[in-house]
């Protein structure tokens, strides 16, 4: 099913995707830099994430949170890239599940959306 979004709408959504891509890449780069700087500057005992002591437990929690944020950013970045690919292929705005048009309001809220709300709830 072909979807014809106005060129101004496509341009606006393409800019949103680009901005989101840049934001996510910056988050990932910052987390990688912090992790590397921490690894270089701290002694091996400071990296001991032993949950049996309070400092180790806090360190383990911080490390897990950073990894979780980075993983989420990478997953969102993959979705953004996928949406950009769909835009280049001319199928952006079409639900991957149902083949129906994704409402523009949904694309405005989540420019990387590839399904309608109804299809997303079924998955």
N, C-alpha and C positions, 0 to 999 in steps of 0.2 A: 504494500500500500504506500503510495507516494505521499510525502508530506511537504507542503510548500509553506515554509515560514517566510515572512517578509524579510528582505535582506537586512533591514535595519534591526530586526529582532535577532537574526542570526549573528550579525556583527556584535550586538550588545552581549549576547550569550557567549560568543567566542572570546570577547574581552574578559568576561567573568571567569571563564575557564582558564584563560591565560593568567589572570590575577591569582586565582586559586592555585594553579600550578606553581607559580613563583612563591607564593606564601608557604606552601607545603615543602617545596624544595629548600627554602630558607630554614624551616623548622628542622628538617632532617639534617641539614648541614650543621646547624647549631648544636644539635644533640650529638652528632658524631664528633664535632670539634671538642665539646665539653668532655665527652668520654675519653678522647685521646689525651687531652690536657690533664685530666684527672689521672689517667693511667701513668703518664710520664712524671707528674709532679709528686705523686704519693708513694710512700714506701709500701712494700708488699703487705706489711701488717695492717696498713690502713685500708687495704682492699679486702680484708678478711670479713666476709659477710656471714660470720658465725651467728646464727640466730639465737644462740645460747646467751649472748651478752647483749646489753641494750644498744651499744654502738653498732655492733654487727647486725642486729635486727633492723635498726634504722637504715643502715647502709644497704642491706638487702632490699628493704622496702623501696628506697630511693632508686636503686638500680632497676628494680622491677617496674616501677612507675615510668622511668625514662624509656625503658625498652617497650613498654606498652604504648606510650605516646608515639614513639618512633614507628612502631608497627602500624598503628592506626593511621599515621600520616602517610606511610608508604601505601597502605590499602586505598586511601582516598586518592592519592596521586595516581595509582593505577586506574581508578574509576575516571578521573579527569582525563587521563591519556586516552582511555577507551572512548570517552565521549568525543574528544577531539578527533579521533580516528573515524568515528561514525559521522561526524560533521563533514570530514573530507570525502567520505564515501557517499554522502548525500542521503543518509538514512537517519541523521540526527533528528530526534523528536518523535521517532516511531518506537513503540513499545517492543522490546525484544521477545516478549512472551506472547502478546496478543496480536501484534501488528497494527494496533490502533494508535492514533495520534496521542502523544503525551500532552496534556494541557499546558499551555504557555506559563500559567501561574506556577505549576510544579517545576518547570524548567527554570523559571526565574528564581525560585527558592533553592532548588538543587540542580544547577546547570549540568551536572554529571549524571542525572537520573536517566536510566535506560528502560524504565518500566513505568506504567501507570501505577497509581496508588493501589488500585484493586489487584493488579498483577503482583505487586510487591507484597501485599498481604497474603497472597496465596503461596508464595515461595517460602 
